[in-house]
């Protein structure tokens, strides 16, 4: 399920979902539980900013296996004027690929011109 609410230049969204693996083996994944939320704001006609968070938990059939949760935060900024645009993204995550202690850090800057 999901919900989205927009007022003026701000939009807020929230979503929950899951996936049942259907595998009943003792060491197999039982199901995934996912939560997403985000907020975006059009500061003006040219500038927009957004923040989003994702949490995904991998649950195992075996009670002795610890569940693993991925947590990802992302900030995005976009500025465009005419045929030029600049976009910046900063994303950080923990337990990447459902591996405990594995972190993810990604920063990206894009500049584009259209002629």
C-alpha positions in Angstrom: 0.0 0.0 0.0 1.1 3.6 -0.4 -0.1 7.1 0.3 0.9 10.4 -1.3 -0.1 13.9 -0.3 0.8 17.1 -2.1 0.2 20.6 -1.0 1.5 23.6 -2.9 5.1 22.8 -3.8 5.6 20.0 -1.3 4.9 16.3 -1.8 5.1 13.6 0.8 4.9 9.9 0.1 4.9 6.7 2.2 4.8 3.0 1.0 4.9 -0.4 2.6 5.3 -3.7 0.8 6.7 -7.2 1.1 7.6 -10.3 -0.8 7.1 -13.9 0.3 9.8 -16.1 -1.2 7.6 -19.2 -1.0 10.7 -21.3 0.0 10.2 -23.4 3.1 13.7 -24.6 3.5 15.1 -24.0 7.0 18.0 -21.8 5.8 16.0 -20.0 3.2 14.6 -16.5 3.2 11.0 -16.5 4.5 10.0 -13.0 3.3 11.1 -9.4 2.8 9.4 -6.4 4.5 9.9 -3.0 2.8 9.2 0.6 3.9 9.8 3.7 1.8 9.1 7.3 2.5 10.1 10.6 0.9 9.5 14.3 0.7 10.2 16.6 -2.2 9.9 20.4 -2.6 9.9 22.6 -5.6 11.6 25.6 -4.1 10.8 27.6 -7.3 10.4 26.9 -11.0 14.1 26.0 -11.4 15.1 24.3 -8.1 13.8 21.2 -6.4 15.1 19.2 -3.4 14.1 15.8 -2.2 14.9 13.3 0.6 14.0 9.6 0.6 14.5 6.7 3.0 14.3 3.0 2.2 14.3 0.1 4.8 14.2 -3.5 3.6 14.3 -6.4 6.1 15.2 -9.9 5.0 13.5 -12.4 7.4 14.7 -16.0 7.5 12.7 -19.2 8.1 15.3 -20.3 10.7 14.6 -18.6 14.1 18.3 -18.8 14.9 19.3 -16.6 11.9 19.2 -12.9 12.6 17.1 -10.8 10.3 19.1 -8.2 8.2 17.9 -4.7 7.5 19.1 -2.5 4.7 18.7 1.2 5.5 19.3 3.8 2.6 19.0 7.6 2.8 19.2 9.8 -0.3 19.2 13.5 -0.8 18.7 14.9 -4.3 19.0 18.5 -5.6 18.1 19.6 -9.1 18.5 23.0 -10.7 17.5 23.7 -14.3 17.3 26.8 -16.3 16.5 26.7 -20.0 18.5 24.0 -21.7 21.0 23.7 -18.8 20.6 21.5 -15.7 22.7 20.5 -12.7 21.8 17.5 -10.5 23.4 16.3 -7.3 22.6 13.0 -5.5 24.1 11.8 -2.2 23.1 8.3 -1.1 24.3 6.4 2.0 23.3 3.0 3.1 24.0 0.3 5.6 24.0 -3.5 5.3 24.2 -3.3 1.5 23.1 -6.4 -0.4 21.8 -7.7 3.0 25.4 -8.2 4.3 25.9 -7.0 7.9 28.5 -4.3 8.2 28.6 -3.5 4.5 28.1 0.2 3.9 27.2 2.1 0.7 28.2 5.6 -0.1 27.5 7.2 -3.5 27.7 10.8 -4.6 27.0 12.0 -8.1 27.0 15.3 -9.9 25.5 15.6 -13.4 25.7 18.7 -15.6 23.8 18.7 -18.9 23.4 21.2 -21.7 21.0 20.8 -24.6 21.6 22.6 -27.9 
